[in-house]
Amino acid sequence: MQNKIEWEEGAVVTAEDIIASLKPLVDEYFVGSCQEAGEKLIYKLPDGRTFSLTAKQES
């Protein structure tokens, strides 16, 4: 089992940090290709369908 990602108190966590943390999980659990694109994670299935996950800070 993997350890949870922890950020130190007061750390500035960006949307890009969240996407970078999610990419290895998508790579491990899903067949297809996955790319980071700033605040988005672009996932492409072998059949050509494409999905994007977006991280953005809510106010």
GIPEJO-V648949 format. One line per field, one symbol per residue. phi: phi as a letter, one per 20 degrees, with the letter a starting at -180 (. if undefined). burial: + if it has 16 or more other C-alpha atoms within 10 Angstrom, else -. A space follows every 10 residues. Layout:
BEGIN
phi = ???
burial = ???
END
This chain:
BEGIN
phi = .fffecdfgn feddgfffff feggffgfec epdccebmec ddddfgeofc ccdddbfee
burial = ---------- -----+-+++ --+--+---- -+-+++--++ ++++------ ----+----
END
